[in-house]
Structures are given as C-alpha cells and as structure tokens.
Amino acid sequence: MSARRRHRPSERRREPAPLVRSRIGSGRGSTDQPNVTSDGDIPLSARFWAAVVLTGVLAGVAGIALTRLLQLVSGFAYGPGAASGELAAVVARLDLAQRVVPLIAAGVVAGVGWMLLRRYVRGRTDVDDAVWTGDGLLGTRRSLGTAVLSQVFIGLGASLGREAGPRLMGAAAGSAIATRWGLSVPQRRLLVACGAGAGLASVYNVPLGAALFTAEVMVGTLRLPVVLPALGCSGVATLTAHLGLPDRATYVGLAVGGSSAPVVVWSLVAGPVLGLAAVGLVRLIAFVSHRPPRSRTFRLAAPLGACLVLAALGGPLPQLYGTGKELAEIAFLGAGSIGLFAVLAVLKPLVTAMFLGSGASGGLFTPTLSSGAVLGAALGGLWGRLWPGAPVGAYALLGASAVLGAGMQAPLAALALVLELTHTGFDLLVPLVLVTTLATAVARSVDGYSIYSARLGAPYVGQST
C-alpha cells in the first residue's frame, strides 16, 4: 500500500479535534469506527461537563429529599412499617377507617393542590415533551410543586411510581442550569434528559440502567457523545444519593435459579404474549391520558374518587396500594398463588390508569415493572404445572424485564434496570435477553408507542402536566 493511500484523509471529520493530532499507522481517523462520532450540534465543552456534574449532584439531593418526604408521609399515615417499604403488610393489619382516611386525605390534597398549581403557577412540567419536541425549558417552581405533591400523594397510598418527582426535579435542575449558563438549545435538551435519568438513578440506585434510559428512551440514540454525559450524570447522582439513601438493591433475597430448559422454552413462548400485554398497557395509558377531567368540579373530585376505589379494592388486595414495589417483590419471591398473581396482573394496570386519568402526576416505571412481574409469575406458575423445574420467581423476573422493555420500547435499559434492581438474574441472562427482545419486537410491530410517548399531548398545543 502506498504512503499516499495510507495517509488519505478520513471521510469522517472529527469535531472537536482530539488532543493528539497524529494518526496511527493505518492513517485512519478516530471517527472511522461507528461509535466515535463527532459531537454534532451538542459540543461537550468544559462548561457543559460542569453542568452535567452539577445537575447530577442536584438530582441526587432531590432524590434524597423527595424519598424522605414520601417515607415521612407514608409513616405518618399508616405507621412506621409503611415508611420502611412494607406498605401492603401494614395496610393488611389496619381496620377500615385506618385504611380509608389516608386515601381520602390524598384525594383532597391532590385535587386542590394540582388545581392551584395549574391555575397560579406557570411553567412546563412534561419532561419527555420538553426533550423530544420542545426547547428543554421547564418551569422550576411548578416542577417543584408538582414533584412535592406527587410524593405526598403516593406516600398516602396512590398507585403510581415514586420516580416521577425525582425525574422531574433532575430535569428541571438541568434546564435551569443550562439556561443560566447560556448553553445552546441542543445542549439544554441533552442536559434535561441526563437530569431526568439521574433522578431515576438516585432513588433506585441504578446508575447504568438510568444512563441507558437517558440514551435509549429520552434521546433515542446510543452515540458516544450522548452515552458519556448520561453515564456521568447518573453516576454523580447515585453517588450523591448514597449520602442519604441506602446503597443496596431494591429487591433482595431473591432465588430465581438459572437458565434451565423450561425457562428458555417459556421465554420463547411467552415473549410475544408479554409484548401484546405491554401494548394493551400502553394503549390503556394513552386512553386515560387523553381524556383528562374537564370541569373544575371533576378535576377536584377525580383524585378523591380514584382513592375511594382503591380503598374498596385494597381491603382484600392491599398489594394495590402504593407504587407496586411490594407487588413485584412477592412475585419475585413466589409468595402467592397463581390466582392472586393473575388478579393483580389485571387490577394493577387498571388502578394505575385510573389514577392517571384522575389528573394525578406520578411515575409509570414501577407499576409497569410490577405488572410484568405478576403476569410473568401467573403465566410461569401455569407453565410450571406442565413442565416443572424452575421457581416462579424466575418467570416473574423474565416477565418484569419483558413488559418493561416492551412498554418503554427500550430493551437494553430494561435489562440493565432489572439486573441492577435485583443484583441477581445473571444466571438467567440468556432467557432474559430472549424474552425481552421478543416482547419488544412484537410490541414495536403491533403498535410502537411507549408508556412515555403515549402520554404526549397534541404537537405544540398547550402544556402537559
């Protein structure tokens, strides 16, 4: 090969240029590998990196504060055990009045609180819309009010995920920093996405899964200039959160076994079924999200009505209270009957959708994961009667990953999140990959919306809360 050919300029120009300008012996540029692309319109400048670190710190602090608030409210309403993450067990021991009064308070606080916020506090709070179709601007005061109300509402028993508040505050921190420091609109949008992922990382101790969530869900690409700040921001937030929150898995003491023949075959059979279930869940979320309460009276009364329905259902099924963490836990431990898992797999999505339809603000991550876990446990329990050899918890873990991946349309993030949340499942990695791939592919082919895109409002019309 001639020297002229060996040192031919690269067809892909590196911007910004690396510190070391001389090329290696082949003469190829550093961008000739697919993942080392240029920064494009989002330069990773020193100021941007400083903003990433500060956003991560603030997201971690917000995660601590909002988690403590939720625990304080839950403990005050139901007792100390509820604050430590045993809400369903505590509710099961309470009498009717003790179960219902906190939910009545939740309905009143939510109805009045969100009405006042919408009326008197301006600003955008829809993180996904701000990143995907907007300029990354979020209202700091309204975001704070929404996040606090969300944690209080969930602490009082509402069936929604607790990550919405920390996600929103991490994103709002990124928006405020980017605006104050004069970063460009593309930089601001990326920083908001990183802040949202960092909020998720801080409350669940999942830096890798949250970084993949940022890249795969919020930005939609795994390019290096996106993955690097996403990892950095989530890592800083998680480290900061360790100052006030436990450094441990969310689900502990699980025994899910390994990759046996019954589990592998079940993954191939159940993957499409779980994908279709995720489509149904997403469509349910879309249905209630685009039919919010219209009149002022209905807006005030809808959260209270949702809470009263939960109070009626929660007597025989206390697992429906709260985020769904305990519901997923009993599925991972196999601590229930096939019938119980089947009933919860139907009711948990319906109750969560009911709260969303009432106009409440809350997360969908844990409700989606827990719905997948109990559905996997129900289907796996039936499969085990035909082909014994694997614990129910293995099927629950597979179901959680599959429905979460299909529901988010983000299989890599789902796999990482499930592994980090449980600190187990590596012996099930092959069936986890198979079932999550099949479920996500089927959901993408049949519909393609996610639990996040399904909630987006009409393009450029109004503001979403």
RODO-2510 file (C-alpha; in nm, 4 decimals, decimal comma):
residues 465
     n   res          X          Y          Z
     1     m     0,0000     0,0000     0,0000
     2     s     0,1441     0,3382    -0,0976
     3     a     0,2146     0,6135     0,1539
     4     r    -0,0359     0,8378    -0,0266
     5     r    -0,3127     0,5796     0,0154
     6     r    -0,2109     0,5001     0,3706
     7     h    -0,2449     0,8636     0,4843
     8     r    -0,5554     0,9538     0,2861
     9     p    -0,7792     1,1934     0,4856
    10     s    -1,0686     1,0319     0,6707
    11     e    -1,4095     1,0660     0,5161
    12     r    -1,5495     1,1439     0,8610
    13     r    -1,4204     1,4595     1,0207
    14     r    -1,3644     1,4619     1,3965
    15     e    -1,5123     1,7613     1,5783
    16     p    -1,3810     1,8719     1,8163
    17     a    -1,0356     1,7562     1,7161
    18     p    -0,8584     1,5250     1,9639
    19     l    -0,5594     1,6497     2,1603
    20     v    -0,3305     1,4007     1,9860
    21     r    -0,3392     1,5016     1,6193
    22     s    -0,1077     1,2372     1,4693
    23     r    -0,2749     0,9294     1,3252
    24     i    -0,1980     0,5664     1,3850
    25     g    -0,0141     0,3562     1,1280
    26     s    -0,3207     0,2814     0,9162
    27     g    -0,3767     0,6504     0,8523
    28     r    -0,7425     0,6226     0,9508
    29     g    -0,9058     0,8903     1,1646
    30     s    -1,0522     0,8212     1,5068
    31     t    -1,4077     0,8617     1,3761
    32     d    -1,3772     0,5683     1,1372
    33     q    -1,5355     0,3447     1,3996
    34     p    -1,9124     0,3865     1,4243
    35     n    -1,9468     0,4823     1,7915
    36     v    -1,6847     0,7612     1,7952
    37     t    -1,8816     1,0213     1,6051
    38     s    -1,8451     1,3959     1,6275
    39     d    -2,0274     1,5949     1,8931
    40     g    -2,2525     1,7394     1,6220
    41     d    -2,4655     2,0275     1,7478
    42     i    -2,4070     1,9350     2,1140
    43     p    -2,0441     2,0252     2,1885
    44     l    -1,9219     1,8558     2,5067
    45     s    -1,7433     2,1677     2,6272
    46     a    -1,5901     2,2194     2,9700
    47     r    -1,8916     2,4306     3,0675
    48     f    -2,1300     2,1562     2,9565
    49     w    -1,9417     1,8946     3,1606
    50     a    -1,9541     2,1209     3,4661
    51     a    -2,3296     2,1488     3,4100
    52     v    -2,3557     1,7681     3,3891
    53     v    -2,1810     1,7259     3,7246
    54     l    -2,3879     1,9958     3,8959
    55     t    -2,7102     1,8524     3,7528
    56     g    -2,6132     1,5095     3,8863
    57     v    -2,5465     1,6496     4,2322
    58     l    -2,8778     1,8357     4,2410
    59     a    -3,0648     1,5297     4,1104
    60     g    -2,9102     1,3227     4,3894
    61     v    -3,0069     1,5791     4,6536
    62     a    -3,3601     1,5940     4,5124
    63     g    -3,3770     1,2134     4,5212
    64     i    -3,2843     1,2112     4,8906
    65     a    -3,5277     1,4897     4,9830
    66     l    -3,8236     1,3532     4,7890
    67     t    -3,7683     0,9961     4,9104
    68     r    -3,7543     1,1190     5,2700
    69     l    -4,0735     1,3166     5,2136
    70     l    -4,2541     1,0103     5,0783
    71     q    -4,1341     0,7985     5,3718
    72     l    -4,2378     1,0670     5,6210
    73     v    -4,5880     1,0939     5,4751
    74     s    -4,6307     0,7173     5,4463
    75     g    -4,5098     0,6576     5,8019
    76     f    -4,7365     0,9286     5,9424
    77     a    -5,0394     0,7983     5,7527
    78     y    -5,0005     0,4234     5,8018
    79     g    -4,7317     0,3663     6,0639
    80     p    -4,3533     0,3123     6,0812
    81     g    -4,3618    -0,0123     5,8841
    82     a    -4,5038     0,1657     5,5802
    83     a    -4,2119     0,4085     5,5815
    84     s    -3,9670     0,1175     5,5643
    85     g    -4,1236    -0,0249     5,2487
    86     e    -4,3811    -0,2668     5,3908
    87     l    -4,6959    -0,0717     5,2997
    88     a    -4,9055    -0,3704     5,1898
    89     a    -4,8270    -0,5696     5,5033
    90     v    -4,9115    -0,2712     5,7241
    91     v    -5,2359    -0,1937     5,5390
    92     a    -5,3467    -0,5566     5,5731
    93     r    -5,3391    -0,5173     5,9547
    94     l    -5,5371    -0,1917     5,9661
    95     d    -5,9086    -0,1552     6,0158
    96     l    -6,1347     0,0078     5,7572
    97     a    -6,1093     0,3626     5,8919
    98     q    -5,7302     0,3477     5,9168
    99     r    -5,7094     0,2329     5,5547
   100     v    -5,9582     0,4809     5,4126
   101     v    -5,8787     0,8080     5,5929
   102     p    -5,5270     0,8497     5,4411
   103     l    -5,6684     0,7901     5,0926
   104     i    -5,9442     1,0474     5,1474
   105     a    -5,6742     1,2930     5,2551
   106     a    -5,4738     1,2021     4,9438
   107     g    -5,7695     1,2709     4,7159
   108     v    -5,8414     1,6081     4,8750
   109     v    -5,4779     1,7207     4,8788
   110     a    -5,4214     1,6126     4,5192
   111     g    -5,7404     1,7636     4,3799
   112     v    -5,6910     2,1022     4,5463
   113     g    -5,3131     2,1077     4,5072
   114     w    -5,2990     2,0372     4,1345
   115     m    -5,5864     2,2732     4,0640
   116     l    -5,3993     2,5567     4,2371
   117     l    -5,0744     2,4713     4,0611
   118     r    -5,2353     2,4688     3,7189
   119     r    -5,4140     2,7941     3,7867
   120     y    -5,1499     3,0059     3,9580
   121     v    -4,8047     2,8661     3,8728
   122     r    -4,6827     2,8865     3,5160
   123     g    -4,4247     2,6647     3,3534
   124     r    -4,3881     2,3370     3,1724
   125     t    -4,3515     2,0093     3,3622
   126     d    -4,3673     1,7494     3,0836
   127     v    -4,0069     1,6281     3,0695
   128     d    -4,0482     1,3969     2,7719
   129     d    -4,2167     1,6601     2,5571
   130     a    -3,9561     1,9204     2,6549
   131     v    -3,6767     1,6927     2,5322
   132     w    -3,8415     1,5288     2,2313
   133     t    -4,0277     1,8172     2,0701
   134     g    -3,9509     2,1275     2,2757
   135     d    -3,6622     2,3521     2,3706
   136     g    -3,5804     2,1857     2,7019
   137     l    -3,7359     2,4630     2,9108
   138     l    -3,9113     2,3576     3,2309
   139     g    -4,0758     2,5709     3,4991
   140     t    -3,8717     2,5378     3,8188
   141     r    -4,1405     2,6449     4,0661
   142     r    -4,4145     2,4420     3,9037
   143     s    -4,1841     2,1413     3,8764
   144     l    -4,1064     2,1661     4,2472
   145     g    -4,4737     2,1923     4,3385
   146     t    -4,5664     1,9003     4,1127
   147     a    -4,2859     1,6832     4,2500
   148     v    -4,3778     1,7518     4,6132
   149     l    -4,7489     1,6907     4,5521
   150     s    -4,6690     1,3690     4,3671
   151     q    -4,4612     1,2329     4,6558
   152     v    -4,7273     1,3254     4,9125
   153     f    -4,9993     1,1631     4,7003
   154     i    -4,8002     0,8428     4,6543
   155     g    -4,6925     0,8402     5,0192
   156     l    -5,0612     0,8377     5,1121
   157     g    -5,1111     0,5229     4,9049
   158     a    -5,1794     0,6250     4,5430
   159     s    -5,0960     0,3565     4,2860
   160     l    -4,8250     0,5409     4,0924
   161     g    -4,4449     0,5248     4,0677
   162     r    -4,2275     0,7299     4,3022
   163     e    -3,9667     0,8200     4,0411
   164     a    -4,1732     1,0908     3,8694
   165     g    -4,0861     1,3610     4,1218
   166     p    -3,7086     1,2965     4,1280
   167     r    -3,7051     1,2634     3,7468
   168     l    -3,8830     1,5950     3,7125
   169     m    -3,6559     1,7755     3,9590
   170     g    -3,3402     1,6350     3,7988
   171     a    -3,4661     1,7518     3,4604
   172     a    -3,5698     2,0927     3,5985
   173     a    -3,2245     2,1353     3,7515
   174     g    -3,0649     2,0648     3,4134
   175     s    -3,2989     2,3102     3,2430
   176     a    -3,2280     2,5883     3,4931
   177     i    -2,8504     2,5367     3,4817
   178     a    -2,8394     2,5263     3,1024
   179     t    -3,0451     2,8451     3,0769
   180     r    -2,8459     3,0322     3,3402
   181     w    -2,5102     2,9301     3,1927
   182     g    -2,6092     3,0200     2,8377
   183     l    -2,5870     2,6721     2,6875
   184     s    -2,7397     2,6108     2,3452
   185     v    -3,0859     2,4616     2,2998
   186     p    -2,9490     2,1179     2,1922
   187     q    -2,7167     2,1186     2,4941
   188     r    -3,0066     2,2113     2,7200
   189     r    -3,2241     1,9319     2,5849
   190     l    -2,9481     1,6760     2,6422
   191     l    -2,8836     1,8111     2,9922
   192     v    -3,2537     1,7875     3,0751
   193     a    -3,2544     1,4258     2,9524
   194     c    -2,9471     1,3496     3,1644
   195     g    -3,1091     1,5119     3,4674
   196     a    -3,4229     1,3024     3,4225
   197     g    -3,2180     0,9831     3,4071
   198     a    -3,0134     1,0971     3,7068
   199     g    -3,3313     1,1422     3,9117
   200     l    -3,4272     0,7833     3,8318
   201     a    -3,0771     0,6655     3,9236
   202     s    -3,0774     0,8449     4,2583
   203     v    -3,3928     0,6848     4,4014
   204     y    -3,3398     0,3306     4,2712
   205     n    -2,9578     0,3049     4,2887
   206     v    -2,9375     0,2139     3,9187
   207     p    -2,6693     0,4281     3,7508
   208     l    -2,6160     0,2025     3,4484
   209     g    -2,9839     0,1381     3,3822
   210     a    -3,0645     0,5063     3,4252
   211     a    -2,7903     0,6072     3,1813
   212     l    -2,9294     0,3641     2,9239
   213     f    -3,2762     0,5025     2,9977
   214     t    -3,1437     0,8513     2,9187
   215     a    -2,9845     0,7403     2,5927
   216     e    -3,2421     0,4869     2,4746
   217     v    -3,5685     0,6471     2,5915
   218     m    -3,5041     1,0183     2,6398
   219     v    -3,2631     1,0814     2,3494
   220     g    -3,3134     0,7777     2,1290
   221     t    -2,9530     0,7028     2,0420
   222     l    -2,6511     0,5285     2,1937
   223     r    -2,3932     0,7598     2,0352
   224     l    -2,0871     0,8195     2,2497
   225     p    -2,1496     1,1970     2,2901
   226     v    -2,4855     1,1048     2,4489
   227     v    -2,3804     0,7997     2,6499
   228     l    -2,0860     0,9757     2,8182
   229     p    -2,2808     1,2610     2,9816
   230     a    -2,5683     1,0236     3,0579
   231     l    -2,3345     0,7908     3,2476
   232     g    -2,1577     1,0759     3,4200
   233     c    -2,4757     1,2453     3,5360
   234     s    -2,6364     0,9228     3,6608
   235     g    -2,3168     0,8181     3,8349
   236     v    -2,2808     1,1525     4,0157
   237     a    -2,6478     1,1480     4,1173
   238     t    -2,6231     0,7926     4,2537
   239     l    -2,3068     0,8728     4,4485
   240     t    -2,4696     1,1847     4,5909
   241     a    -2,7833     0,9913     4,6862
   242     h    -2,5702     0,7430     4,8825
   243     l    -2,5169     1,0203     5,1365
   244     g    -2,8789     0,9815     5,2445
   245     l    -3,0200     0,6671     5,0827
   246     p    -2,9120     0,3006     5,1140
   247     d    -2,6519     0,1626     4,8752
   248     r    -2,8263    -0,1673     4,8074
   249     a    -3,0572    -0,3418     4,5682
   250     t    -3,4268    -0,2576     4,5751
   251     y    -3,5212    -0,6267     4,5780
   252     v    -3,3086    -0,8531     4,7950
   253     g    -3,3019    -1,2179     4,8925
   254     l    -3,4289    -1,3478     4,5594
   255     a    -3,3658    -1,7041     4,4452
   256     v    -3,4546    -1,7180     4,0773
   257     g    -3,2458    -2,0130     3,9681
   258     g    -3,0623    -2,0497     3,6407
   259     s    -3,1143    -2,0883     3,2679
   260     s    -3,2877    -2,4259     3,2548
   261     a    -3,4722    -2,5789     2,9604
   262     p    -3,8223    -2,4950     3,0962
   263     v    -3,7216    -2,1300     3,1407
   264     v    -3,5652    -2,0950     2,7949
   265     v    -3,8612    -2,2509     2,6166
   266     w    -4,1052    -2,0419     2,8239
   267     s    -3,9164    -1,7278     2,7204
   268     l    -3,9692    -1,8127     2,3537
   269     v    -4,3380    -1,8943     2,4037
   270     a    -4,4272    -1,6156     2,6474
   271     g    -4,2242    -1,3346     2,4857
   272     p    -4,4886    -1,2465     2,2229
   273     v    -4,7679    -1,2761     2,4807
   274     l    -4,5899    -1,0358     2,7151
   275     g    -4,5306    -0,7992     2,4233
   276     l    -4,9026    -0,7928     2,3463
   277     a    -4,9763    -0,7344     2,7142
   278     a    -4,7426    -0,4342     2,7048
   279     v    -4,9298    -0,2999     2,4016
   280     g    -5,2538    -0,3245     2,5965
   281     l    -5,0973    -0,1434     2,8913
   282     v    -4,9642     0,1362     2,6711
   283     r    -5,2977     0,1787     2,4961
   284     l    -5,4733     0,1933     2,8334
   285     i    -5,2350     0,4661     2,9456
   286     a    -5,2954     0,6571     2,6221
   287     f    -5,6724     0,6269     2,6610
   288     v    -5,6838     0,7826     3,0080
   289     s    -5,4084     1,0368     2,9382
   290     h    -5,6025     1,1983     2,6559
   291     r    -5,9330     1,2075     2,8415
   292     p    -5,8484     1,4185     3,1469
   293     p    -6,1137     1,5695     3,3742
   294     r    -6,2574     1,8772     3,2003
   295     s    -6,4642     2,0719     3,4509
   296     r    -6,3196     2,2268     3,7654
   297     t    -6,5518     2,0199     3,9834
   298     f    -6,4490     1,6975     3,8157
   299     r    -6,0808     1,7900     3,8496
   300     l    -6,1300     1,8391     4,2215
   301     a    -6,3316     1,5212     4,2684
   302     a    -6,1499     1,2783     4,0343
   303     p    -5,8445     1,2088     4,2570
   304     l    -6,0724     1,1529     4,5562
   305     g    -6,2875     0,9144     4,3527
   306     a    -5,9793     0,7180     4,2453
   307     c    -5,8656     0,6955     4,6083
   308     l    -6,2044     0,5657     4,7216
   309     v    -6,2000     0,2947     4,4544
   310     l    -5,8528     0,1924     4,5715
   311     a    -5,9785     0,1842     4,9314
   312     a    -6,2528    -0,0591     4,8276
   313     l    -6,0157    -0,2829     4,6320
   314     g    -5,7335    -0,2509     4,8834
   315     g    -5,9222    -0,4268     5,1616
   316     p    -5,8872    -0,7757     5,0138
   317     l    -5,5848    -0,6776     4,7993
   318     p    -5,3557    -0,4420     4,9961
   319     q    -5,0799    -0,5036     4,7377
   320     l    -5,2570    -0,2490     4,5151
   321     y    -5,1604     0,0329     4,7493
   322     g    -4,8536     0,2365     4,6592
   323     t    -4,6013     0,2109     4,3798
   324     g    -4,6125    -0,1631     4,3191
   325     k    -4,2757    -0,2408     4,4779
   326     e    -4,4187    -0,4966     4,7188
   327     l    -4,6323    -0,6452     4,4447
   328     a    -4,3204    -0,7137     4,2381
   329     e    -4,1429    -0,8442     4,5464
   330     i    -4,3994    -1,1149     4,6220
   331     a    -4,3820    -1,2205     4,2571
   332     f    -4,0003    -1,2422     4,2633
   333     l    -4,0201    -1,4466     4,5836
   334     g    -4,3039    -1,6636     4,4518
   335     a    -4,5035    -1,5766     4,7647
   336     g    -4,8517    -1,6108     4,6219
   337     s    -5,0898    -1,8305     4,4273
   338     i    -5,1393    -1,8342     4,0516
   339     g    -5,4876    -1,6886     4,1023
   340     l    -5,3567    -1,3994     4,3122
   341     f    -5,0896    -1,3150     4,0566
   342     a    -5,3446    -1,3272     3,7738
   343     v    -5,5858    -1,0942     3,9542
   344     l    -5,3089    -0,8476     4,0388
   345     a    -5,1826    -0,8565     3,6790
   346     v    -5,5239    -0,7301     3,5684
   347     l    -5,6025    -0,4872     3,8503
   348     k    -5,2665    -0,3120     3,8958
   349     p    -5,2631    -0,1592     3,5429
   350     l    -5,6309    -0,0639     3,5757
   351     v    -5,5815     0,1078     3,9125
   352     t    -5,2710     0,2899     3,7900
   353     a    -5,4551     0,4057     3,4786
   354     m    -5,7416     0,5226     3,6969
   355     f    -5,5082     0,7489     3,8935
   356     l    -5,3519     0,8859     3,5766
   357     g    -5,6978     0,9540     3,4377
   358     s    -5,7852     1,1480     3,7515
   359     g    -5,5240     1,4085     3,6574
   360     a    -5,2639     1,2953     3,9088
   361     s    -4,8918     1,3180     3,8433
   362     g    -4,6828     1,0110     3,9079
   363     g    -4,4434     0,7616     3,7562
   364     l    -4,5088     0,4529     3,5476
   365     f    -4,1776     0,2732     3,5863
   366     t    -4,2506     0,0638     3,8971
   367     p    -4,6182    -0,0016     3,8103
   368     t    -4,5099    -0,1312     3,4685
   369     l    -4,2332    -0,3464     3,6139
   370     s    -4,4603    -0,4872     3,8842
   371     s    -4,7412    -0,5603     3,6358
   372     g    -4,4939    -0,7551     3,4240
   373     a    -4,3653    -0,9402     3,7295
   374     v    -4,7065    -1,0657     3,8439
   375     l    -4,8097    -1,1520     3,4881
   376     g    -4,4865    -1,3469     3,4464
   377     a    -4,5484    -1,5216     3,7789
   378     a    -4,9027    -1,6179     3,6765
   379     l    -4,8007    -1,7500     3,3353
   380     g    -4,4917    -1,9155     3,4790
   381     g    -4,6936    -2,0834     3,7536
   382     l    -4,9178    -2,2396     3,4918
   383     w    -4,6161    -2,3399     3,2837
   384     g    -4,4572    -2,4993     3,5894
   385     r    -4,7506    -2,7349     3,6230
   386     l    -4,6870    -2,8576     3,2693
   387     w    -4,3072    -2,8548     3,2892
   388     p    -4,1699    -2,8333     3,6440
   389     g    -3,8129    -2,7391     3,7211
   390     a    -3,7917    -2,3631     3,7730
   391     p    -3,9051    -2,1321     4,0556
   392     v    -4,1913    -1,8906     3,9984
   393     g    -3,9532    -1,6051     4,0771
   394     a    -3,7585    -1,6759     3,7588
   395     y    -4,0697    -1,6278     3,5464
   396     a    -4,1576    -1,3135     3,7406
   397     l    -3,8149    -1,1643     3,6678
   398     l    -3,8481    -1,2518     3,2996
   399     g    -4,1960    -1,1025     3,2858
   400     a    -4,0809    -0,7816     3,4533
   401     s    -3,7978    -0,7314     3,2044
   402     a    -4,0119    -0,8174     2,9030
   403     v    -4,3073    -0,5911     2,9846
   404     l    -4,0779    -0,3083     3,0965
   405     g    -3,8675    -0,3325     2,7795
   406     a    -4,1715    -0,3522     2,5539
   407     g    -4,3569    -0,0830     2,7476
   408     m    -4,0647     0,1607     2,7326
   409     q    -3,9540     0,0431     2,3858
   410     a    -3,6081     0,0243     2,5404
   411     p    -3,4867    -0,3357     2,5834
   412     l    -3,1289    -0,2542     2,6857
   413     a    -3,2418    -0,0138     2,9567
   414     a    -3,4984    -0,2648     3,0831
   415     l    -3,2429    -0,5450     3,1092
   416     a    -2,9921    -0,3263     3,2932
   417     l    -3,2569    -0,1887     3,5283
   418     v    -3,3885    -0,5325     3,6237
   419     l    -3,0361    -0,6615     3,6893
   420     e    -2,9441    -0,3569     3,8994
   421     l    -3,2707    -0,3523     4,0933
   422     t    -3,2294    -0,7153     4,1991
   423     h    -2,8499    -0,7656     4,1924
   424     t    -2,9347    -1,1074     4,0557
   425     g    -3,0531    -1,2639     3,7327
   426     f    -2,7162    -1,3027     3,5622
   427     d    -2,7685    -1,6795     3,5543
   428     l    -3,0903    -1,6038     3,3650
   429     l    -2,9275    -1,3631     3,1235
   430     v    -2,9906    -1,5651     2,8060
   431     p    -3,3649    -1,6141     2,8649
   432     l    -3,3866    -1,2527     2,9877
   433     v    -3,2412    -1,1332     2,6571
   434     l    -3,4651    -1,3645     2,4547
   435     v    -3,7926    -1,2772     2,6239
   436     t    -3,7206    -0,9023     2,6329
   437     t    -3,6188    -0,8994     2,2657
   438     l    -3,9280    -1,0905     2,1557
   439     a    -4,1665    -0,8837     2,3667
   440     t    -4,0204    -0,5528     2,2499
   441     a    -4,0124    -0,6607     1,8849
   442     v    -4,3756    -0,7761     1,8959
   443     a    -4,4887    -0,4560     2,0700
   444     r    -4,2968    -0,2457     1,8162
   445     s    -4,4512    -0,4336     1,5247
   446     v    -4,8055    -0,4252     1,6586
   447     d    -4,8130    -0,0683     1,7891
   448     g    -4,4834     0,1048     1,8683
   449     y    -4,5938     0,3578     2,1309
   450     s    -4,4299     0,3535     2,4723
   451     i    -4,5607     0,4333     2,8204
   452     y    -4,3968     0,7746     2,7745
   453     s    -4,4877     0,8651     2,4161
   454     a    -4,8464     0,7543     2,4805
   455     r    -4,8871     1,0441     2,7251
   456     l    -4,7629     1,3189     2,4927
   457     g    -5,0150     1,5883     2,4116
   458     a    -5,1007     1,7198     2,0671
   459     p    -4,7967     1,8773     1,8949
   460     y    -4,7318     2,2348     2,0004
   461     v    -5,0710     2,2738     2,1662
   462     g    -5,0965     2,3758     2,5315
   463     q    -4,8942     2,2422     2,8186
   464     s    -4,8956     1,8950     2,9664
   465     t    -4,8741     1,8233     3,3356
***
